[in-house]
Amino acid sequence: MFIPGPVELDWLERATAHYHACLLRTPHAQDYLKSRGLTSPEVATTLRLGFVDGSLLRILSSEGREALKRVGVLNERGGEMMFGCVVFPLVQPATNQVINLYGRNCLQSERLNTSAARHLYLPGERRGIFNPQGAQNTEEVIITESVIDAAALWSVGLRSVVPAYGVTGLTDEIVSHLIDCRVKRVALMLDTDEAGKGAALEMQARLVQSNITSRVVELPAKDASEYIAQGGTTYDIALANELAKEVLGQALDELAPPVRGLYRELQKVYRQQAEKLKCKVEDVQLSRREIREATNWSDWQVRAYCQKLVEMEYLFAITNGNGKPAVYQLARSSDDDHAQTLRGLTDIEELKKRLREKQSLDHDRDRNNKDLNDKDEKK
């Protein structure tokens, strides 16, 4: 079995960075991610998602080509193995070094009717973890059946999530990482088909051997990605499955007192601005200057504490052309330290209704298309 060395890993990092830049300039790849429930812009930048558009070959040196052939990014003919895929880096938890890639083909083609054609990894055994920080500083972690399900949950604010790589893809590396992070409980949010249900039983048996308790969480959809793409929110998942205490992120008590003080001020300011503009609190955007004027906090305090709130995922920073934060949005709202919630509560029954309506519309569309094709053939 080939183990990549420093040279191969360096070029794999470079390829990952190039693919990330490609995603940021490729609208149809971004649209694909949105269609799968990855609606937060931060998910692509924070987790370094990418897209393989075939342009990597033009910037590689001969050394880079050979290194990426050895690691499997390029095939024997020199082509990019994951062409047409959105890619998700799988990293070594201790160093965040990219050691593998997962690719999901987003090009519609009759050739891609098998799971192996849609789901691609670099050659060799499954190595690396997607979002390893999801198991850190928490006692309970969500495990999904696929990388894209985990990314969709991350996108709506459920950051304590780590994916398996299919129904047989709970690797020793993932289990060891859970143990190292002292995770006590796992919520298995796998696909709701028979394969997913069978895998949940096997994973539960595996986890109990490592003294990790687990339970199965079933959503009213095929998988987490579909559920979120249909409009499901963090509220829905947490309230329906009693996940709120452990998977909704850091508690306010974990913020340093000055940072918590500014956050309290910001909640008031954002609510007041929302009332003034007659819009939702989560739609309000404020610059640092506006925050300084509204709170009377100093420039360095606003700059430093807003940065900390962004890191702790209490604020979203929307950047300008030079990459620096231009405006901030509240990422969550809370009336008290013990009632932490995220935005966008939708009733579970409403989500089920939406899914039924979507399925009905899809059925009607397919039937109309068939009728049109039949008419064309008769002509």
C-alpha positions as a printed NumPy array, in Angstrom:
array([[  0.   ,   0.   ,   0.   ],
       [  1.413,   3.391,  -1.034],
       [  1.766,   5.918,   1.809],
       [  2.165,   9.516,   0.56 ],
       [  5.346,  11.236,   1.722],
       [  6.049,  14.939,   2.309],
       [  6.408,  15.693,  -1.413],
       [  3.081,  14.075,  -2.34 ],
       [  1.271,  15.685,   0.579],
       [  2.645,  19.104,  -0.342],
       [  1.306,  18.774,  -3.875],
       [ -1.993,  17.425,  -2.556],
       [ -2.335,  20.606,  -0.479],
       [ -1.598,  22.676,  -3.576],
       [ -4.178,  20.761,  -5.589],
       [ -6.737,  21.256,  -2.813],
       [ -6.091,  25.007,  -2.814],
       [ -6.46 ,  25.134,  -6.619],
       [ -9.724,  23.178,  -6.511],
       [-11.031,  25.544,  -3.84 ],
       [-10.298,  28.547,  -6.069],
       [-12.079,  26.771,  -8.941],
       [-15.205,  26.272,  -6.835],
       [-15.338,  29.971,  -5.957],
       [-15.45 ,  30.889,  -9.652],
       [-17.78 ,  28.107, -10.857],
       [-21.486,  28.987, -10.359],
       [-22.911,  25.629, -11.446],
       [-20.779,  23.78 ,  -8.868],
       [-21.935,  26.223,  -6.185],
       [-25.54 ,  25.679,  -7.305],
       [-25.071,  21.935,  -6.953],
       [-23.899,  22.353,  -3.359],
       [-26.883,  24.596,  -2.587],
       [-29.223,  21.992,  -4.064],
       [-27.778,  19.485,  -1.597],
       [-28.402,  21.713,   1.419],
       [-24.974,  23.399,   1.627],
       [-26.357,  26.927,   1.672],
       [-23.959,  28.646,   4.075],
       [-21.083,  30.423,   2.288],
       [-18.823,  29.594,   5.243],
       [-19.043,  25.848,   4.6  ],
       [-16.968,  26.129,   1.414],
       [-14.335,  28.467,   2.827],
       [-13.963,  26.916,   6.285],
       [-13.887,  23.297,   5.138],
       [-11.947,  24.089,   1.929],
       [-14.409,  22.563,  -0.525],
       [-13.395,  22.583,  -4.17 ],
       [-14.364,  21.766,  -7.743],
       [-12.344,  19.908, -10.382],
       [-12.722,  21.757, -13.687],
       [ -9.699,  20.308, -15.488],
       [ -7.503,  23.389, -15.139],
       [ -5.027,  21.92 , -12.637],
       [ -2.886,  20.352, -15.361],
       [ -2.032,  23.744, -16.824],
       [ -0.233,  24.899, -13.667],
       [  1.645,  21.742, -12.685],
       [  5.377,  21.224, -12.974],
       [  6.722,  17.838, -14.015],
       [  7.456,  17.116, -10.338],
       [  3.861,  17.997,  -9.428],
       [  2.436,  15.75 , -12.14 ],
       [  4.447,  12.775, -10.968],
       [  3.638,  13.388,  -7.296],
       [ -0.087,  13.677,  -7.972],
       [ -0.003,  10.54 , -10.105],
       [  1.523,   8.659,  -7.187],
       [ -1.147,   9.902,  -4.781],
       [ -3.973,   9.272,  -7.261],
       [ -5.181,  12.796,  -8.048],
       [ -4.041,  12.164, -11.634],
       [ -4.642,   8.855, -13.376],
       [ -2.048,   6.942, -15.395],
       [ -2.96 ,   8.892, -18.543],
       [ -2.344,  12.154, -16.679],
       [ -5.993,  13.197, -16.44 ],
       [ -7.689,  14.402, -13.289],
       [ -9.442,  11.454, -11.679],
       [-12.189,  13.566, -10.09 ],
       [-12.987,  15.742, -13.115],
       [-16.483,  17.199, -12.763],
       [-16.614,  16.56 ,  -9.012],
       [-17.047,  18.824,  -6.063],
       [-14.31 ,  17.732,  -3.673],
       [-14.104,  17.591,   0.105],
       [-10.681,  17.372,   1.814],
       [-10.172,  14.572,   4.326],
       [ -7.471,  15.534,   6.792],
       [ -5.182,  14.16 ,   9.465],
       [ -6.849,  15.361,  12.698],
       [ -3.698,  16.369,  14.588],
       [ -2.229,  18.521,  11.799],
       [ -5.189,  19.334,   9.505],
       [ -2.978,  18.091,   6.662],
       [ -4.978,  16.942,   3.626],
       [ -4.305,  13.231,   3.101],
       [ -7.305,  12.225,   0.98 ],
       [-10.103,  13.67 ,  -1.126],
       [-13.754,  12.722,  -1.462],
       [-15.347,  13.661,  -4.769],
       [-19.046,  13.856,  -5.597],
       [-19.799,  14.115,  -9.299],
       [-22.179,  16.968, -10.004],
       [-22.402,  16.443, -13.778],
       [-25.637,  14.843, -14.948],
       [-24.825,  11.794, -17.045],
       [-26.348,   8.394, -17.649],
       [-22.863,   6.975, -17.12 ],
       [-23.033,   7.936, -13.454],
       [-25.763,   5.537, -12.414],
       [-23.679,   3.59 ,  -9.948],
       [-22.597,   4.567,  -6.452],
       [-18.938,   4.006,  -7.367],
       [-19.216,   6.51 , -10.228],
       [-20.837,   9.176,  -8.044],
       [-18.65 ,   8.732,  -4.959],
       [-14.901,   8.914,  -5.5  ],
       [-11.922,   8.724,  -3.139],
       [ -8.216,   8.671,  -3.815],
       [ -6.9  ,   5.104,  -4.322],
       [ -6.137,   2.949,  -1.301],
       [ -7.848,   2.571,   2.038],
       [-10.06 ,   5.33 ,   3.392],
       [ -7.735,   7.7  ,   5.209],
       [ -8.431,  11.05 ,   6.808],
       [-11.444,  12.636,   8.495],
       [-13.803,  15.307,   7.257],
       [-14.383,  18.039,   9.869],
       [-12.37 ,  16.365,  12.67 ],
       [-12.938,  19.448,  14.85 ],
       [-16.578,  18.348,  15.001],
       [-15.599,  15.827,  17.694],
       [-13.671,  18.319,  19.806],
       [-14.989,  20.021,  22.957],
       [-18.265,  18.117,  22.951],
       [-19.586,  14.965,  24.563],
       [-22.023,  14.118,  21.762],
       [-21.322,  13.906,  18.035],
       [-23.576,  13.297,  15.06 ],
       [-22.321,  10.683,  12.603],
       [-23.78 ,  10.734,   9.1  ],
       [-23.583,   8.18 ,   6.319],
       [-21.952,  10.525,   3.825],
       [-19.634,  13.509,   3.674],
       [-22.235,  15.648,   1.937],
       [-24.773,  14.964,   4.722],
       [-22.237,  16.115,   7.311],
       [-21.469,  19.247,   5.289],
       [-25.19 ,  20.057,   5.026],
       [-25.609,  19.771,   8.802],
       [-22.512,  21.941,   9.303],
       [-24.03 ,  24.49 ,   6.942],
       [-27.078,  25.025,   9.178],
       [-25.013,  25.277,  12.34 ],
       [-24.68 ,  21.71 ,  13.605],
       [-20.897,  21.715,  13.79 ],
       [-20.455,  18.642,  16.041],
       [-20.719,  16.276,  13.097],
       [-18.352,  13.747,  11.516],
       [-19.23 ,  11.553,   8.526],
       [-18.646,   7.89 ,   7.912],
       [-17.815,   6.903,   4.36 ],
       [-20.9  ,   4.9  ,   3.47 ],
       [-22.643,   2.097,   5.346],
       [-19.348,   0.255,   5.93 ],
       [-17.24 ,   3.379,   6.297],
       [-16.95 ,   3.916,  10.052],
       [-13.171,   3.531,   9.954],
       [-10.816,   2.692,  12.801],
       [ -9.36 ,   6.178,  12.369],
       [-12.757,   7.816,  12.973],
       [-13.446,   5.681,  16.063],
       [ -9.972,   6.409,  17.442],
       [-10.55 ,  10.124,  16.917],
       [-13.815,   9.951,  18.872],
       [-11.993,   8.2  ,  21.701],
       [ -9.116,  10.72 ,  21.667],
       [-11.652,  13.569,  21.868],
       [-13.43 ,  11.828,  24.772],
       [-16.756,  11.685,  22.995],
       [-19.295,   9.881,  25.168],
       [-22.363,   9.72 ,  22.922],
       [-23.055,   9.452,  19.221],
       [-26.26 ,  10.237,  17.335],
       [-26.329,   8.088,  14.2  ],
       [-28.087,  10.107,  11.496],
       [-27.801,   7.676,   8.601],
       [-29.956,   7.243,   5.5  ],
       [-33.454,   5.998,   6.263],
       [-33.332,   3.125,   3.752],
       [-32.814,  -0.498,   4.746],
       [-29.065,  -0.271,   4.166],
       [-28.838,   2.714,   6.497],
       [-30.886,   1.011,   9.194],
       [-28.715,  -2.098,   8.997],
       [-25.55 ,  -0.021,   9.145],
       [-26.825,   1.802,  12.228],
       [-27.092,  -1.488,  14.126],
       [-23.56 ,  -2.498,  13.134],
       [-22.145,   0.917,  14.074],
       [-23.881,   0.809,  17.461],
       [-22.31 ,  -2.574,  18.181],
       [-18.918,  -1.206,  17.12 ],
       [-19.152,   1.944,  19.222],
       [-20.262,   0.211,  22.4  ],
       [-16.987,  -1.731,  22.333],
       [-15.24 ,   1.642,  22.694],
       [-17.515,   2.673,  25.591],
       [-19.407,   5.145,  23.406],
       [-23.172,   5.006,  23.701],
       [-25.224,   5.695,  20.593],
       [-28.747,   6.116,  19.366],
       [-30.4  ,   6.31 ,  15.973],
       [-31.897,   9.573,  14.727],
       [-34.331,   9.302,  11.832],
       [-35.327,  12.347,   9.808],
       [-38.507,  12.585,   7.682],
       [-36.439,  12.4  ,   4.483],
       [-34.008,  10.063,   2.746],
       [-31.001,  11.686,   4.403],
       [-29.837,  14.841,   6.159],
       [-28.841,  16.558,   2.925],
       [-32.292,  16.133,   1.38 ],
       [-33.972,  17.217,   4.604],
       [-31.977,  20.432,   4.831],
       [-32.261,  21.164,   1.102],
       [-36.031,  20.986,   1.566],
       [-35.886,  23.642,   4.29 ],
       [-35.055,  21.756,   7.479],
       [-33.161,  23.796,  10.048],
       [-31.058,  23.179,  13.122],
       [-34.125,  23.848,  15.245],
       [-36.08 ,  21.106,  13.53 ],
       [-33.388,  18.502,  13.969],
       [-32.556,  19.468,  17.546],
       [-36.118,  19.725,  18.772],
       [-37.27 ,  16.586,  17.009],
       [-34.409,  14.469,  18.286],
       [-33.443,  16.11 ,  21.602],
       [-29.984,  17.082,  20.382],
       [-30.031,  20.677,  21.562],
       [-27.74 ,  20.587,  24.613],
       [-24.734,  18.889,  23.067],
       [-24.723,  19.641,  19.355],
       [-25.787,  23.275,  19.106],
       [-22.257,  24.514,  19.706],
       [-20.523,  26.44 ,  22.459],
       [-22.536,  27.841,  25.387],
       [-22.421,  31.523,  26.17 ],
       [-20.732,  30.724,  29.484],
       [-17.67 ,  29.603,  27.511],
       [-17.17 ,  33.121,  26.13 ],
       [-14.784,  35.374,  28.012],
       [-16.738,  38.007,  29.99 ],
       [-15.772,  40.993,  27.755],
       [-16.68 ,  39.076,  24.595],
       [-19.957,  37.96 ,  26.141],
       [-20.632,  41.566,  27.133],
       [-20.24 ,  42.813,  23.563],
       [-22.371,  39.949,  22.278],
       [-25.167,  40.958,  24.668],
       [-24.95 ,  44.518,  23.367],
       [-24.997,  43.3  ,  19.773],
       [-28.151,  41.269,  20.315],
       [-29.951,  44.409,  21.455],
       [-28.571,  46.511,  18.601],
       [-29.499,  43.947,  15.941],
       [-33.029,  43.598,  17.327],
       [-33.491,  47.373,  17.35 ],
       [-32.184,  47.663,  13.803],
       [-34.483,  44.851,  12.638],
       [-37.488,  46.655,  14.13 ],
       [-36.419,  49.894,  12.454],
       [-35.946,  48.245,   9.041],
       [-38.959,  45.952,   9.493],
       [-36.913,  42.877,   8.647],
       [-35.705,  39.72 ,  10.369],
       [-32.87 ,  39.987,  12.883],
       [-30.783,  37.529,  10.868],
       [-31.016,  39.806,   7.799],
       [-29.448,  42.811,   9.545],
       [-25.862,  43.615,   8.542],
       [-23.673,  46.034,  10.486],
       [-20.178,  47.326,   9.839],
       [-17.599,  47.76 ,  12.598],
       [-18.151,  51.51 ,  12.463],
       [-21.893,  51.05 ,  12.989],
       [-21.22 ,  48.649,  15.863],
       [-18.823,  51.141,  17.497],
       [-21.353,  53.954,  17.208],
       [-24.228,  51.856,  18.561],
       [-22.339,  50.293,  21.486],
       [-19.731,  52.956,  22.361],
       [-17.081,  50.227,  22.518],
       [-13.569,  51.122,  21.314],
       [-12.251,  50.228,  17.876],
       [ -9.79 ,  47.62 ,  19.146],
       [-12.47 ,  46.018,  21.347],
       [-14.944,  45.77 ,  18.481],
       [-12.268,  44.458,  16.122],
       [-10.877,  41.839,  18.531],
       [-14.155,  40.681,  20.067],
       [-16.003,  40.479,  16.744],
       [-13.187,  38.31 ,  15.437],
       [-13.575,  36.039,  18.476],
       [-17.34 ,  35.867,  17.969],
       [-16.78 ,  34.88 ,  14.349],
       [-14.367,  32.132,  15.424],
       [-16.909,  30.887,  17.993],
       [-19.651,  31.041,  15.303],
       [-21.807,  33.669,  17.014],
       [-21.312,  36.1  ,  14.112],
       [-20.997,  35.66 ,  10.368],
       [-18.386,  37.881,   8.72 ],
       [-19.186,  38.902,   5.155],
       [-15.951,  39.906,   3.482],
       [-15.208,  42.526,   0.868],
       [-12.947,  42.241,  -2.156],
       [ -9.71 ,  42.23 ,  -0.141],
       [-10.853,  39.403,   2.121],
       [-11.38 ,  41.585,   5.205],
       [-14.723,  41.591,   7.071],
       [-17.017,  44.303,   5.709],
       [-20.208,  43.617,   7.668],
       [-21.375,  41.182,  10.338],
       [-24.584,  39.203,  10.782],
       [-25.823,  37.401,  13.872],
       [-25.364,  33.662,  13.428],
       [-27.681,  32.836,  16.317],
       [-29.996,  34.49 ,  18.792],
       [-30.477,  33.861,  22.502],
       [-32.626,  35.511,  25.149],
       [-30.662,  34.021,  28.036],
       [-27.573,  31.936,  28.685],
       [-29.571,  28.721,  29.009],
       [-31.866,  29.069,  26.017],
       [-29.393,  28.985,  23.175],
       [-31.016,  28.587,  19.762],
       [-30.259,  29.057,  16.11 ],
       [-32.32 ,  30.931,  13.57 ],
       [-35.118,  29.593,  11.389],
       [-37.435,  27.325,  13.431],
       [-39.735,  25.327,  11.163],
       [-42.321,  22.879,  12.409],
       [-41.445,  19.239,  11.744],
       [-44.884,  18.516,  10.28 ],
       [-44.427,  21.482,   7.947],
       [-41.18 ,  19.942,   6.68 ],
       [-42.958,  16.654,   6.045],
       [-45.662,  18.551,   4.163],
       [-43.036,  20.302,   2.026],
       [-41.385,  17.01 ,   1.191],
       [-44.729,  15.5  ,   0.127],
       [-45.504,  18.556,  -1.996],
       [-42.087,  18.41 ,  -3.646],
       [-42.473,  14.722,  -4.411],
       [-45.926,  15.412,  -5.875],
       [-44.579,  18.241,  -8.04 ],
       [-41.705,  16.065,  -9.233],
       [-44.154,  13.314, -10.125],
       [-46.422,  15.722, -12.038],
       [-43.443,  17.187, -13.901],
       [-42.179,  13.762, -14.912],
       [-45.652,  12.771, -16.087],
       [-46.047,  15.973, -18.143],
       [-42.635,  15.431, -19.72 ],
       [-43.612,  11.881, -20.625],
       [-46.888,  13.09 , -22.193],
       [-44.992,  15.675, -24.257],
       [-42.503,  13.058, -25.44 ],
       [-45.348,  10.699, -26.405],
       [-46.99 ,  13.469, -28.452],
       [-43.719,  14.257, -30.208],
       [-43.261,  10.604, -31.122],
       [-46.8  ,  10.424, -32.59 ],
       [-46.076,  13.44 , -34.781]])
